[in-house]
Amino acid sequence: MPISDNTLIGIYSDKHLTTLETWSITNDEKVLYTKVINSKDNKWSASRSMTGDVVGKCGSK
């Protein structure tokens, strides 16, 4: 689901867990990624994130 020209959010949920991921590209060509997983029993709950440099553009055919 796009929320701006440079940000996407993905979400999945069922009766056991919820996962939320975001990708964003900043105006100064940095990429930001986050992922959060929440589970009812906390066995699979986790979070992660990363940052990086945008080094090129994807081509389309």
Backbone as XML, in Angstrom:
<?xml version="1.0"?>
<chain id="A" units="angstrom">
  <residue number="1" name="MET">
    <atom name="N" x="0.848" y="-1.167" z="0.000"/>
    <atom name="CA" x="0.000" y="0.000" z="0.000"/>
    <atom name="C" x="0.896" y="1.232" z="0.000"/>
  </residue>
  <residue number="2" name="PRO">
    <atom name="N" x="0.890" y="2.036" z="-1.058"/>
    <atom name="CA" x="1.706" y="3.244" z="-1.065"/>
    <atom name="C" x="1.099" y="4.324" z="-0.177"/>
  </residue>
  <residue number="3" name="ILE">
    <atom name="N" x="1.941" y="4.996" z="0.627"/>
    <atom name="CA" x="1.439" y="6.100" z="1.450"/>
    <atom name="C" x="2.048" y="7.435" z="1.040"/>
  </residue>
  <residue number="4" name="SER">
    <atom name="N" x="3.073" y="7.391" z="0.221"/>
    <atom name="CA" x="3.634" y="8.597" z="-0.380"/>
    <atom name="C" x="4.408" y="8.156" z="-1.613"/>
  </residue>
  <residue number="5" name="ASP">
    <atom name="N" x="4.982" y="9.088" z="-2.339"/>
    <atom name="CA" x="5.743" y="8.730" z="-3.529"/>
    <atom name="C" x="6.951" y="7.853" z="-3.214"/>
  </residue>
  <residue number="6" name="ASN">
    <atom name="N" x="7.475" y="7.931" z="-2.007"/>
    <atom name="CA" x="8.715" y="7.232" z="-1.658"/>
    <atom name="C" x="8.584" y="6.258" z="-0.501"/>
  </residue>
  <residue number="7" name="THR">
    <atom name="N" x="7.374" y="5.916" z="-0.079"/>
    <atom name="CA" x="7.187" y="5.034" z="1.071"/>
    <atom name="C" x="6.125" y="3.984" z="0.774"/>
  </residue>
  <residue number="8" name="LEU">
    <atom name="N" x="6.408" y="2.744" z="1.195"/>
    <atom name="CA" x="5.455" y="1.643" z="1.082"/>
    <atom name="C" x="5.294" y="0.977" z="2.434"/>
  </residue>
  <residue number="9" name="ILE">
    <atom name="N" x="4.093" y="0.484" z="2.702"/>
    <atom name="CA" x="3.823" y="-0.283" z="3.913"/>
    <atom name="C" x="3.189" y="-1.599" z="3.501"/>
  </residue>
  <residue number="10" name="GLY">
    <atom name="N" x="3.653" y="-2.687" z="4.109"/>
    <atom name="CA" x="3.037" y="-3.994" z="3.921"/>
    <atom name="C" x="2.604" y="-4.526" z="5.268"/>
  </residue>
  <residue number="11" name="ILE">
    <atom name="N" x="1.426" y="-5.139" z="5.317"/>
    <atom name="CA" x="0.926" y="-5.676" z="6.580"/>
    <atom name="C" x="0.290" y="-7.035" z="6.339"/>
  </residue>
  <residue number="12" name="TYR">
    <atom name="N" x="0.523" y="-7.949" z="7.282"/>
    <atom name="CA" x="-0.107" y="-9.260" z="7.275"/>
    <atom name="C" x="-0.569" y="-9.537" z="8.693"/>
  </residue>
  <residue number="13" name="SER">
    <atom name="N" x="-1.739" y="-10.124" z="8.824"/>
    <atom name="CA" x="-2.236" y="-10.445" z="10.159"/>
    <atom name="C" x="-3.115" y="-11.682" z="10.091"/>
  </residue>
  <residue number="14" name="ASP">
    <atom name="N" x="-2.963" y="-12.572" z="11.061"/>
    <atom name="CA" x="-3.879" y="-13.688" z="11.251"/>
    <atom name="C" x="-4.118" y="-13.839" z="12.746"/>
  </residue>
  <residue number="15" name="LYS">
    <atom name="N" x="-4.716" y="-14.931" z="13.180"/>
    <atom name="CA" x="-5.054" y="-15.046" z="14.601"/>
    <atom name="C" x="-3.840" y="-15.291" z="15.497"/>
  </residue>
  <residue number="16" name="HIS">
    <atom name="N" x="-2.663" y="-15.544" z="14.890"/>
    <atom name="CA" x="-1.470" y="-15.830" z="15.688"/>
    <atom name="C" x="-0.423" y="-14.721" z="15.671"/>
  </residue>
  <residue number="17" name="LEU">
    <atom name="N" x="-0.321" y="-13.984" z="14.557"/>
    <atom name="CA" x="0.723" y="-12.960" z="14.497"/>
    <atom name="C" x="0.347" y="-11.842" z="13.540"/>
  </residue>
  <residue number="18" name="THR">
    <atom name="N" x="1.043" y="-10.724" z="13.718"/>
    <atom name="CA" x="0.907" y="-9.566" z="12.834"/>
    <atom name="C" x="2.306" y="-9.135" z="12.408"/>
  </residue>
  <residue number="19" name="THR">
    <atom name="N" x="2.466" y="-8.875" z="11.125"/>
    <atom name="CA" x="3.736" y="-8.411" z="10.576"/>
    <atom name="C" x="3.511" y="-7.087" z="9.855"/>
  </residue>
  <residue number="20" name="LEU">
    <atom name="N" x="4.381" y="-6.113" z="10.128"/>
    <atom name="CA" x="4.316" y="-4.802" z="9.483"/>
    <atom name="C" x="5.701" y="-4.465" z="8.943"/>
  </residue>
  <residue number="21" name="GLU">
    <atom name="N" x="5.793" y="-4.164" z="7.644"/>
    <atom name="CA" x="7.056" y="-3.778" z="7.015"/>
    <atom name="C" x="6.908" y="-2.411" z="6.366"/>
  </residue>
  <residue number="22" name="THR">
    <atom name="N" x="7.955" y="-1.612" z="6.438"/>
    <atom name="CA" x="7.977" y="-0.322" z="5.743"/>
    <atom name="C" x="9.288" y="-0.178" z="4.978"/>
  </residue>
  <residue number="23" name="TRP">
    <atom name="N" x="9.184" y="0.415" z="3.799"/>
    <atom name="CA" x="10.333" y="0.802" z="2.978"/>
    <atom name="C" x="10.160" y="2.267" z="2.635"/>
  </residue>
  <residue number="24" name="SER">
    <atom name="N" x="11.212" y="3.042" z="2.758"/>
    <atom name="CA" x="11.128" y="4.462" z="2.431"/>
    <atom name="C" x="12.456" y="4.932" z="1.846"/>
  </residue>
  <residue number="25" name="ILE">
    <atom name="N" x="12.376" y="5.838" z="0.878"/>
    <atom name="CA" x="13.566" y="6.474" z="0.312"/>
    <atom name="C" x="13.481" y="7.958" z="0.642"/>
  </residue>
  <residue number="26" name="THR">
    <atom name="N" x="14.524" y="8.465" z="1.292"/>
    <atom name="CA" x="14.545" y="9.869" z="1.705"/>
    <atom name="C" x="14.964" y="10.763" z="0.540"/>
  </residue>
  <residue number="27" name="ASN">
    <atom name="N" x="14.808" y="12.057" z="0.720"/>
    <atom name="CA" x="15.190" y="13.021" z="-0.318"/>
    <atom name="C" x="16.690" y="13.038" z="-0.590"/>
  </residue>
  <residue number="28" name="ASP">
    <atom name="N" x="17.496" y="12.593" z="0.390"/>
    <atom name="CA" x="18.947" y="12.552" z="0.171"/>
    <atom name="C" x="19.430" y="11.144" z="-0.203"/>
  </residue>
  <residue number="29" name="GLU">
    <atom name="N" x="18.534" y="10.352" z="-0.848"/>
    <atom name="CA" x="18.882" y="9.052" z="-1.429"/>
    <atom name="C" x="19.339" y="8.011" z="-0.403"/>
  </residue>
  <residue number="30" name="LYS">
    <atom name="N" x="18.677" y="7.965" z="0.728"/>
    <atom name="CA" x="18.891" y="6.911" z="1.721"/>
    <atom name="C" x="17.653" y="6.020" z="1.728"/>
  </residue>
  <residue number="31" name="VAL">
    <atom name="N" x="17.859" y="4.725" z="1.922"/>
    <atom name="CA" x="16.732" y="3.807" z="2.045"/>
    <atom name="C" x="16.598" y="3.405" z="3.513"/>
  </residue>
  <residue number="32" name="LEU">
    <atom name="N" x="15.374" y="3.380" z="4.001"/>
    <atom name="CA" x="15.071" y="3.009" z="5.381"/>
    <atom name="C" x="14.107" y="1.828" z="5.347"/>
  </residue>
  <residue number="33" name="TYR">
    <atom name="N" x="14.398" y="0.791" z="6.125"/>
    <atom name="CA" x="13.560" y="-0.403" z="6.167"/>
    <atom name="C" x="13.287" y="-0.761" z="7.620"/>
  </residue>
  <residue number="34" name="THR">
    <atom name="N" x="12.046" y="-1.116" z="7.928"/>
    <atom name="CA" x="11.707" y="-1.631" z="9.255"/>
    <atom name="C" x="10.763" y="-2.812" z="9.098"/>
  </residue>
  <residue number="35" name="LYS">
    <atom name="N" x="10.845" y="-3.739" z="10.038"/>
    <atom name="CA" x="9.929" y="-4.877" z="10.089"/>
    <atom name="C" x="9.661" y="-5.191" z="11.549"/>
  </residue>
  <residue number="36" name="VAL">
    <atom name="N" x="8.392" y="-5.325" z="11.885"/>
    <atom name="CA" x="7.983" y="-5.672" z="13.246"/>
    <atom name="C" x="7.054" y="-6.871" z="13.155"/>
  </residue>
  <residue number="37" name="ILE">
    <atom name="N" x="7.327" y="-7.897" z="13.948"/>
    <atom name="CA" x="6.474" y="-9.076" z="14.030"/>
    <atom name="C" x="6.006" y="-9.198" z="15.471"/>
  </residue>
  <residue number="38" name="ASN">
    <atom name="N" x="4.702" y="-9.256" z="15.661"/>
    <atom name="CA" x="4.115" y="-9.458" z="16.986"/>
    <atom name="C" x="3.319" y="-10.753" z="16.970"/>
  </residue>
  <residue number="39" name="SER">
    <atom name="N" x="3.608" y="-11.642" z="17.929"/>
    <atom name="CA" x="2.850" y="-12.880" z="18.048"/>
    <atom name="C" x="2.164" y="-12.915" z="19.403"/>
  </residue>
  <residue number="40" name="LYS">
    <atom name="N" x="1.069" y="-13.659" z="19.454"/>
    <atom name="CA" x="0.282" y="-13.716" z="20.686"/>
    <atom name="C" x="1.099" y="-14.204" z="21.878"/>
  </residue>
  <residue number="41" name="ASP">
    <atom name="N" x="1.915" y="-15.235" z="21.666"/>
    <atom name="CA" x="2.669" y="-15.818" z="22.778"/>
    <atom name="C" x="4.087" y="-15.255" z="22.901"/>
  </residue>
  <residue number="42" name="ASN">
    <atom name="N" x="4.446" y="-14.288" z="22.080"/>
    <atom name="CA" x="5.761" y="-13.632" z="22.068"/>
    <atom name="C" x="6.912" y="-14.531" z="21.637"/>
  </residue>
  <residue number="43" name="LYS">
    <atom name="N" x="6.654" y="-15.777" z="21.238"/>
    <atom name="CA" x="7.732" y="-16.652" z="20.783"/>
    <atom name="C" x="8.352" y="-16.158" z="19.479"/>
  </residue>
  <residue number="44" name="TRP">
    <atom name="N" x="7.547" y="-15.541" z="18.628"/>
    <atom name="CA" x="8.022" y="-15.104" z="17.320"/>
    <atom name="C" x="8.089" y="-13.590" z="17.203"/>
  </residue>
  <residue number="45" name="SER">
    <atom name="N" x="7.866" y="-12.861" z="18.280"/>
    <atom name="CA" x="7.926" y="-11.398" z="18.225"/>
    <atom name="C" x="9.362" y="-10.941" z="17.965"/>
  </residue>
  <residue number="46" name="ALA">
    <atom name="N" x="9.510" y="-9.980" z="17.064"/>
    <atom name="CA" x="10.848" y="-9.499" z="16.705"/>
    <atom name="C" x="10.719" y="-8.165" z="15.991"/>
  </residue>
  <residue number="47" name="SER">
    <atom name="N" x="11.838" y="-7.475" z="15.898"/>
    <atom name="CA" x="11.887" y="-6.262" z="15.079"/>
    <atom name="C" x="13.265" y="-6.181" z="14.440"/>
  </residue>
  <residue number="48" name="ARG">
    <atom name="N" x="13.310" y="-5.513" z="13.309"/>
    <atom name="CA" x="14.593" y="-5.296" z="12.634"/>
    <atom name="C" x="14.503" y="-4.030" z="11.809"/>
  </residue>
  <residue number="49" name="SER">
    <atom name="N" x="15.638" y="-3.472" z="11.516"/>
    <atom name="CA" x="15.673" y="-2.268" z="10.685"/>
    <atom name="C" x="17.029" y="-2.182" z="10.002"/>
  </residue>
  <residue number="50" name="MET">
    <atom name="N" x="17.069" y="-1.420" z="8.936"/>
    <atom name="CA" x="18.343" y="-1.179" z="8.253"/>
    <atom name="C" x="18.254" y="0.147" z="7.513"/>
  </residue>
  <residue number="51" name="THR">
    <atom name="N" x="19.403" y="0.700" z="7.235"/>
    <atom name="CA" x="19.509" y="1.890" z="6.394"/>
    <atom name="C" x="20.564" y="1.617" z="5.333"/>
  </residue>
  <residue number="52" name="GLY">
    <atom name="N" x="20.483" y="2.323" z="4.245"/>
    <atom name="CA" x="21.475" y="2.143" z="3.192"/>
    <atom name="C" x="21.432" y="3.287" z="2.201"/>
  </residue>
  <residue number="53" name="ASP">
    <atom name="N" x="22.359" y="3.239" z="1.263"/>
    <atom name="CA" x="22.438" y="4.246" z="0.208"/>
    <atom name="C" x="21.758" y="3.721" z="-1.051"/>
  </residue>
  <residue number="54" name="VAL">
    <atom name="N" x="20.999" y="4.565" z="-1.712"/>
    <atom name="CA" x="20.444" y="4.234" z="-3.019"/>
    <atom name="C" x="21.571" y="4.421" z="-4.029"/>
  </residue>
  <residue number="55" name="VAL">
    <atom name="N" x="21.900" y="3.376" z="-4.783"/>
    <atom name="CA" x="23.039" y="3.445" z="-5.703"/>
    <atom name="C" x="22.619" y="3.447" z="-7.174"/>
  </residue>
  <residue number="56" name="GLY">
    <atom name="N" x="21.343" y="3.361" z="-7.451"/>
    <atom name="CA" x="20.892" y="3.378" z="-8.841"/>
    <atom name="C" x="19.382" y="3.319" z="-8.914"/>
  </residue>
  <residue number="57" name="LYS">
    <atom name="N" x="18.881" y="3.229" z="-10.132"/>
    <atom name="CA" x="17.443" y="3.142" z="-10.361"/>
    <atom name="C" x="17.128" y="1.820" z="-11.026"/>
  </residue>
  <residue number="58" name="CYS">
    <atom name="N" x="15.966" y="1.279" z="-10.732"/>
    <atom name="CA" x="15.504" y="0.064" z="-11.390"/>
    <atom name="C" x="14.992" y="0.426" z="-12.777"/>
  </residue>
  <residue number="59" name="GLY">
    <atom name="N" x="15.351" y="-0.353" z="-13.739"/>
    <atom name="CA" x="14.850" y="-0.128" z="-15.089"/>
    <atom name="C" x="13.544" y="-0.870" z="-15.301"/>
  </residue>
  <residue number="60" name="SER">
    <atom name="N" x="12.727" y="-0.367" z="-16.173"/>
    <atom name="CA" x="11.489" y="-1.062" z="-16.515"/>
    <atom name="C" x="11.508" y="-1.379" z="-18.001"/>
  </residue>
  <residue number="61" name="LYS">
    <atom name="N" x="10.931" y="-2.516" z="-18.347"/>
    <atom name="CA" x="10.912" y="-2.948" z="-19.753"/>
    <atom name="C" x="9.506" y="-3.035" z="-20.245"/>
  </residue>
</chain>
